[in-house]
Amino acid sequence: HNVRNIILNESGDDGCCCSLDYMPTLADLGYNNQDIESITSPPVIEPRCALPKGYRGGETFALSRVQEYIWDLDLLRTYFDTRNGMIGSNYSTKFAPWLACGCVSPRYIARECSRYEEMRVKNKSTYWVVFELLVRDYFKLFAKKHGDAIFYPSGTTGKVRK
């Protein structure tokens, strides 16, 4: 198979009909063996990276990070005091990559914080994580509403400051 054969319908004419019983391989799509190996091998993690060791994308790893940060390492307790640190994987939640890709929801994290408050301690750290999730959502919705106007010199009001 090649790409042209994959997108041909049964009559052999170019068309939008694709075969639903065939999944092309990377080689079918024109990738060479070196490209395929680089795509399918485990990623090389930058050793100075502040993300948790063994970081991977996806819901499973996102949920395990929430479990580890909040429950296993009990780091939620001290979040407020450590959140602005710059070195290491545990000075802040590091939930952002998974939140950004939709692998974990802000609601789930907020619910875990609430559960933590009931089972362990309610303090400014637990408040602050939820507050920052709310601020994140506010700015995402604000940007969605105003689009690229948020980058204009006149901002979202259309008025240029003197």
Stockholm file with secondary structure:
# STOCKHOLM 1.0

chainA/1-162         HNVRNIILNESGDDGCCCSLDYMPTLADLGYNNQDIESITSPPVIEPRCALPKGYRGGETFALSRVQEYIWDLDLLRTYFDTRNGMIGSNYSTKFAPWLACGCVSPRYIARECSRYEEMRVKNKSTYWVVFELLVRDYFKLFAKKHGDAIFYPSGTTGKVRK
#=GR chainA/1-162 SS CCHHHHTBCTTSSBCSCCCSSCCCCTTTTTCCHHHHHHHHSCCCCCTTCCSCTTCCCSHHHHHHHHIIIIIISCCGGGHHHHTTCCSSSSSSCCCHHHHHTTSSCHHHHHHHHHHHHHHTCCSHHHHHHHHHHHHHHHHHHHHHHHGGGGGSTTTTTTCCCC
#=GC SS_cons         CCHHHHTBCTTSSBCSCCCSSCCCCTTTTTCCHHHHHHHHSCCCCCTTCCSCTTCCCSHHHHHHHHIIIIIISCCGGGHHHHTTCCSSSSSSCCCHHHHHTTSSCHHHHHHHHHHHHHHTCCSHHHHHHHHHHHHHHHHHHHHHHHGGGGGSTTTTTTCCCC
//
